[in-house]
Amino acid sequence: MKTIRTGITALAMATMAMATAARAELTLMMVDQPGCVYCERWEAEIGPIYPKTAEGRIAPLVHHEIRTALPDGVTLKSKPRLTPTFVLLQDGTEINRLEGYPGEDFFWGLLGMMLEPLPEWQNRSEDTSVGG
């Protein structure tokens, strides 16, 4: 009986490890620059609440200054040309982007469209979104 229990425990642990490994790491990279008025506006309107939203929990925000080299492990389809640019990264690879900041009302809807096809977004708890 002890051998069966040990085998079941090992199987359960292996299944959990595979599920964790299969889950992609999502990040929202905000490409910005000093003096960008739209970056500052985003920081004032969205910045304080973003980490508290379902969006922020699913795709945590990282900042990247446009004139610096990309962090190791980040691959973009093309170099951002304006700020802010919001790049949705899956395991460090760009899967979508939003160029510019269209204001709070449009930002949440556009970000939601970027996240919509992702299982992490589809499986979220509906009552956790503060954003849109």
C-alpha positions as CSV (number, residue, x, y, z in Angstrom):
1,M,0.0,0.0,0.0
2,K,2.9,2.4,0.9
3,T,4.5,1.7,-2.6
4,I,1.2,2.6,-4.3
5,R,0.9,5.8,-2.3
6,T,4.5,6.8,-3.1
7,G,3.9,6.1,-6.8
8,I,0.7,8.2,-6.8
9,T,2.5,11.1,-5.0
10,A,5.4,10.9,-7.5
11,L,3.0,10.9,-10.4
12,A,1.1,13.9,-9.0
13,M,4.3,15.8,-8.5
14,A,5.5,15.1,-12.0
15,T,2.1,16.2,-13.4
16,M,2.3,19.5,-11.5
17,A,5.9,20.1,-12.7
18,M,4.9,19.5,-16.3
19,A,1.9,21.8,-16.0
20,T,4.1,24.6,-14.5
21,A,6.7,24.1,-17.3
22,A,4.0,24.2,-20.0
23,R,2.6,27.5,-18.7
24,A,4.2,30.3,-20.7
25,E,5.6,33.4,-18.9
26,L,3.8,36.5,-20.0
27,T,5.1,40.0,-19.6
28,L,4.0,43.4,-20.8
29,M,7.1,45.4,-21.7
30,M,6.5,49.2,-21.8
31,V,9.0,50.8,-24.1
32,D,9.4,54.4,-22.9
33,Q,11.8,57.3,-22.7
34,P,12.4,60.2,-20.4
35,G,10.3,63.3,-21.3
36,C,7.6,61.3,-23.1
37,V,4.3,63.0,-22.2
38,Y,2.2,60.0,-23.2
39,C,4.4,57.7,-21.0
40,E,3.9,60.1,-18.1
41,R,0.2,60.2,-18.7
42,W,0.0,56.3,-18.8
43,E,2.0,56.3,-15.5
44,A,-0.4,58.7,-13.9
45,E,-3.6,57.1,-15.2
46,I,-2.8,53.4,-15.3
47,G,0.5,52.8,-13.6
48,P,-0.8,52.7,-10.0
49,I,-3.6,50.3,-10.7
50,Y,-2.1,48.0,-13.4
51,P,-0.4,45.5,-10.9
52,K,-3.8,45.2,-9.1
53,T,-5.7,44.1,-12.2
54,A,-6.2,40.7,-13.8
55,E,-4.2,42.1,-16.7
56,G,-1.3,43.0,-14.5
57,R,-1.3,39.6,-12.7
58,I,-1.3,37.7,-16.0
59,A,1.2,39.9,-17.8
60,P,3.3,41.8,-15.2
61,L,4.8,45.1,-16.5
62,V,8.4,45.7,-17.1
63,H,9.9,49.0,-18.3
64,H,12.4,49.3,-21.1
65,E,14.0,52.6,-22.2
66,I,13.9,52.8,-26.0
67,R,17.5,53.9,-26.5
68,T,19.0,51.0,-24.5
69,A,19.8,47.4,-25.7
70,L,17.1,44.8,-25.2
71,P,17.4,42.6,-22.2
72,D,18.9,39.2,-22.8
73,G,16.3,36.7,-23.9
74,V,13.9,39.3,-25.4
75,T,13.1,39.0,-29.1
76,L,11.0,41.6,-30.9
77,K,9.5,41.5,-34.4
78,S,10.9,45.0,-35.1
79,K,12.5,47.8,-33.1
80,P,9.9,50.1,-31.5
81,R,9.9,53.5,-33.1
82,L,7.7,55.5,-30.7
83,T,6.9,55.7,-27.1
84,P,5.1,54.3,-25.3
85,T,5.0,51.0,-27.1
86,F,3.5,48.1,-25.1
87,V,4.9,44.7,-26.2
88,L,3.3,41.5,-25.0
89,L,6.0,39.0,-24.5
90,Q,5.5,35.2,-24.2
91,D,8.7,33.6,-22.8
92,G,10.6,36.7,-24.0
93,T,9.2,36.6,-27.6
94,E,6.9,39.3,-28.9
95,I,3.4,38.0,-29.6
96,N,1.6,41.4,-29.9
97,R,2.1,45.1,-29.4
98,L,0.3,48.4,-28.9
99,E,2.0,51.5,-30.2
100,G,1.1,54.7,-28.4
101,Y,-1.2,55.4,-25.5
102,P,-4.7,56.2,-26.7
103,G,-6.0,57.1,-23.2
104,E,-7.4,55.0,-20.3
105,D,-10.7,54.1,-21.9
106,F,-9.1,52.7,-25.1
107,F,-6.0,51.2,-23.4
108,W,-7.9,48.5,-21.4
109,G,-10.0,47.4,-24.4
110,L,-6.9,47.2,-26.7
111,L,-4.9,45.3,-24.1
112,G,-7.9,42.9,-23.6
113,M,-7.9,42.2,-27.4
114,M,-4.1,41.4,-27.1
115,L,-4.7,39.0,-24.2
116,E,-8.0,37.5,-25.5
117,P,-6.5,34.5,-27.4
118,L,-4.3,33.4,-24.6
119,P,-5.4,30.6,-22.3
120,E,-4.1,32.5,-19.2
121,W,-6.7,35.3,-20.0
122,Q,-9.5,32.9,-20.9
123,N,-9.1,31.0,-17.6
124,R,-8.9,34.0,-15.4
125,S,-11.5,34.7,-12.7
126,E,-13.9,37.2,-14.1
127,D,-14.3,39.2,-10.9
128,T,-10.5,40.1,-10.6
129,S,-10.2,42.7,-13.4
130,V,-9.9,46.3,-12.3
131,G,-9.0,47.6,-15.7
132,G,-11.5,47.0,-18.4
